[in-house]
């Protein structure tokens, strides 16, 4: 017969195992009430479609939950026509929130200082509203914040010295800030502060870069030899992979080249059948100088085909050149597609091509990118690899070109790494 102590231990263990679901349920209920209070304090032109009888993790527009649907971790409501103030003690109660995007609405009033209580927040997008007042110094408590976009509001006063060590992207442009840029934010480009009344950074405040260290001949030869070995290994791997996929003869080469003048491109034939209510959605209103009809009339050139569809170079009637990615192998709903496009549209990095606009309909999905005139990343990378190998063979006279090739490959890696941080 088991002892009473053993029975008591088993009972306590059973109780402990049942506690987490109750705790998670209470936390999710608190998140739900916070969202309801936030929505009640605003008016909105578009229906939020929040069914109060269900969990916020079940088809609530713009709401995303974490693993196991236990907590709300993201709220994305861009361009929903939301009006009013962001009331205190509403969104700040979403203690597990990581992404907050309310851009392109009509919010007024000041930034609630209690947003600084969102200790898990990594991205805050409130650009293109009518927010006023100062930027709270308490935002320094957002130690995990990596993206902060407050552009195109009416914020004023001095910019506080936030000292956010994880901040990777900052945009405070086109507000009414005055004074000087604090030292902790001077590493960001001047475009992050454009359209404000800020005094320029004094040259003395920028530390001089350390003098470059000269490499000895032995070190240069060692680096070159190691690089040559790695380059040959990479080239062999690429050749084996290409042969394995059956692409050694270049079957995609016959898909390249311009379409004949007057001939409609594939995306024109497909997109031309869409209803007129669908429009291109731009991330930067200043660049919305063309619409879907302009893309349909543009001359097109096939650039290549990837896993999710083909890419075309489109030259508009006014000479503007863009790249249109037609997503033929993507089956996704409008809500999920728009959320993914919003994330991609916020990426701004010197090594990443910016997404300018997108288009969604039931039968067609398009992504419009800026056009790079220096060729595709694939051709440049392969070209740099060949140059790198040649330079390694003639290292005594072409070491500089080796460094250029290495720099290009590293820049590509930095761009890819930045995308994976989003």
N, C-alpha and C positions, 0 to 999 in steps of 0.2 A: 504494500500500500504506500502510495506517495505521501510524503510528509506535508503538513500544512504550509511549511515555508516554500516548498516547490510550487504548490498551487498558487500561493500569493505572488511569487515571482512570475509565473505564467500569466496571471491576471494583469499585473502591471505592464508586462511586455505587450500584451494585447491592446491595452489602453494607449500605450505610447505609439503603437503602429497605426492607430486610428486617429491620432491627433492631427497629423499634417493635412489630410483632406479637409477637415473642418477649418483649419487655419487658412488654407488656400481659398476655400469657399468664402470665408469672411473677407479676405483681402480683395477678391474679385468683386464681391458685392460692394465694397467700399469704392473700388474703381468705377463701378457702374453708377453709383450715386454721384460721384464727382463729375462724370461725363454728363449726366442728366442736369446737374446744377449749372454746368458750363453752357449747355445748349439752351437752358431756360433763360439765361441772361443775355442771349443774342437773338437777333432776327436773321433769317436766312432765306435767300431767294430760291434756293434749291432744297428739296426735301432731303433730310439726312437719312431717312429710312432706318431709324433706330427703333426696333421693336422692343418696347419696355418689358414685354413678357418673356424675352429670351436673354440669354447671356450676351454681353457685349462682344464675346469672341465668336458669335454666330451671325455672320452677315451684317454686322453693323458697319455702315459706310465709313471708310477711312480709319477704322480701328483694327489694330493688329495685336495679337497676344503672343506671349512667349511659349516656351516648351510646356506641353501639357495643358495649354489654355488656362493657366492659373492666374496670370496677371496681364494687364494691358501694358504693352511695351512701346507702342507707336500710335500716334494720332496724326493723320495726314488728311487735311481738308483744304487743298489749294483751290482758289477760284470758285468757292461755293457761294459767294455773295453774302458772307457773314457780316453782320453789322452790329455795332455796339461796343461795349468795353469787355476786355478780358477780366472778369471779376476775380478778385483775390479769393483765396481759399477754395478754388475750384480745381483747376488743372494742377495746382501744387500738391493736391492730395493723391495724384497718381505717382506714388513713390517709386514704382518700377519703370517709369517712362524713360525711354531712351531716345526717341525721335519725336519732335514736335514741329509740324509744318502747317502753318496757317497763312501762307503767302498769298498775295493777290486777292485779298478780301478788302473789307472796309472797316477794320477795327480802328477805334479812336481811344483817346485817353492815354494814360501812362502805362508803362510796363509794370506788371505786378512784381514787386520785389520778392515775393515768396516763391517765384519760379526758381530762385536760387536754392530752394530746398530739394529740387529734383537732382539728387546726388548721382543718379545713374544716367543723366542726360548726356548724349553724345552729339546730337545735331539739333539746332534751333533755327528754323527758317520762318521769319516774320516779315520778310521784305514785301514791298509794294502794298503797304497799308497806310493809315493816317495816324499812327501812334505818335505821341508827343511826350514832352517831359525829358528827363535825363536818363542816362544809362546807369542802372543801379550798380553801385560798387559791390553789392552782395553777390553779383554774378561771378565774382572771384571764387565763390564756393563751388562752382560747377567744374570740379577738377577733371572730370572725364570728357568735357566738351571738346569736340574736334572741329565742328562746323558751326559758325555763327554768322548769320546773314540778316542784317537789319536795314538793308539799303532801301532807299526811296520811301522814307517816312518823314516825320517832322520832329525827330529827336533833337535835343539842343543841350547846351551846357558843355562842360569839359568831358573828354573821354577818360574814364578812370583807368588806372594802371591795373589791369585785370590779372596779369601774371598767370595765365592759363597755359601750363607747360605742354598740354596735349593738343592745343589748338593748331589745326593744320590749315584752315580756311577762314578768312575774315572778310566781311564786306559791310562797311558802314557808310558807303557812298551816298551822296545826294540826301543828306539830312541838313541840320543846322548846327552842327558841332562847331565849337570855337576853341581857341587855345592851341596847344601843341599836341603832337602824337606822343603818348607815353613811351618810355624806353622799352617796355615789354612787348610792344606791338610794332616797333619800327622795322622788324624783319619782314613785314608784309609789304607788298608792292603799293606804290602810290595810288593805283586804281582803287584800292580798298578804301581810300579816304577821299576820293574825288567828289566835287560838289559840296564841300564844306568850307568853312572859314578857318582853316587850320594853318598855322605858321609852318614854313618848311623846316625840315630837320637840318640842324646845323652839321656841316661836314665833320666838325670835331667830335660830334657825338657818335660817329660811326668809327669803330676801331679799324685801324689799318690792317689789311691782310698780312699774314706773316710772309716773309720772303720765301720764294720757292727753294726747296732743297735740291741741290745738284746730286744726281745719281752718278756713282762711279761706273766706269766702263764694265767692270765685272757684274755689277748689279743690273745694268742695262742688258747685258748678254744673258744673264740668268732669267730675267723677266721675259725677254724675247723667246728664249728657248722653251720656257714653260708655256708661254702663250701659243707658240707654234705647235707644241704637242696637243694642247687643248683644242686648238683650231682644227688640226687634222682629225682628231677624234670626233669633234662635232660634225665636220664635213662628212666623215664616213657614216656617222649615224643618220644624217639627213639623206644621204644617198641610199642607204639600206631601207630606210622608211619609205622613200619615194618609190623604190623598186617593189617593195612589199605591197604598196597600195596600187601598183600598176600605173603610176603616173610618170614614169621615166620618159615616155614619148610625148608628154605634154598634151593630153587630150583636151585640156581646157583652152588651148591656144586658139582653137577655131571659134571660140565664143567671144574673143576679144575683137576690138575694132569698132569703128563708128557705124551707126545705122545710116542708111542712105537718106539724103535730104528729102524731107517731106514724108518720110516713113515714121509711123508712130512707134514709140518704144513699148516694151511689154507692160511697163507700169502705167502707161497712158491708156492702153486698151482696157486694163483691169480697173483702174481708178475712175475712168470716164463713166463707168456704169453706176457709180455710187450716187446716193441721193445728195441734193445740193445743200442740205442742212449741215453736213459734215464739213469741218474746216480744219486747216492746219492749226495746231496749238504751238505757239512760240514761247520760249523761255525768257527771251529778252524782247520786250515790246518794241525797242528801238530798231530791231532788225526785221520786223514783220513787213518788209517792203514787197512781198509777193504772196500769192495764195495758191491754192490747189490748181486753179485754172492756168496760172502761169507755169506750173510744173508740167501740166498736160501739153502745153504748147512748146515747151523747151525741146531743143535738140538733145539727144541722149547718146551716150557711149557706154557700152558694157565694160565695166572695170574688172569684174570677176564674180565668182560664185563661192559662197561659203556654206557652212552647215545649215544656217537658218534662212538663206535666200541669196539673191543676187544684188550687186551694188552697181549703180549707174552714175556716171558723170553727167549732170544736167546743166546746160548753158541757157539761162533765161534770156528773154528778149532785150533786157537792159544790159546784158553782158555779165551779170552775176553768175558765178559758177558754184554749184553745191554738189554734194554727193547724196544720192537717195538710196537708202537700203530698203529693199522690198522684202518683208518677212513673210515668205510663203510657207515656211515649215513651222510656224508658231501658231498653236491653237490655245488661245487664252481669252478670258472675258475682258470687257472694257474696264471694269474696276481694277483688276489686277494689272492690266496693261498700263493704265494711267499711273498707277502707283510706281511701277517699275520705271516708267519714263521720267517721273518726277525725280527719282533718285539719280538717274543718269544725267538729267538736265542740270543738276547742281554741281556736277564735276567740273571744276576749273583748275587745270594744271598745265604747265608749260609743255609737258610731254604727252598730253592726252588731247585728241581732237574733240572739240566741243560739240555737243548735240544742240542744234539750233531749234528744231521743231519736230513734231511727230503728227501722224494722222492715223485715226482708227475708224474702221467701219467693220461690219460683219464679215465682209469678203476681202478687205484690203487693210494692210498695216504697213505704214511707211515711217522711216526715220530719216530726218534731213540733217546732214552733217556739214561742217565747213569743209572746203576743198583744199587739200594740200598740193601745191604745184610741184613738189620735189619727188613725186612718185609714191608708191605704196610702201608701207613698212616692210612687207615681205621682200620686195625687190631690193630695198635699201639694205636690209639685214644680210641678204644673200650676197649682194654686191660688196658690202663691207667685209664679209667673211673671206671672199676671194682676195680683196685688197690686203686684208690682214695677213693671209698666207704668203702672198707675193712679197709683202714688206718684210715678213720674218725671214724670207730667203735672202733678201737684200737689206738686212738690218743695218748695215753700216751706213747706207746712204738714204734710207727712207724710214727711220725710226719715228719721225714726226707723224707720218701717215698711220703707223701702227697705233699711236696714241689716239689719233682721231677716230679710228675704227673702234677702239676699246671704249672711248667716250660715248660714241653713238649707241653701242650695245648696252652700256650702263644706263644711258638715258631712257632707252626702251624699257629696261628692267624697272627703273624708278616709276615710269608711267604705269606699267602693269601692276606694280606693288601698290600704287596709290589707288587704283580702281578697286583692288581687293580690300582696301581699308574702309570702303564706303559701307 
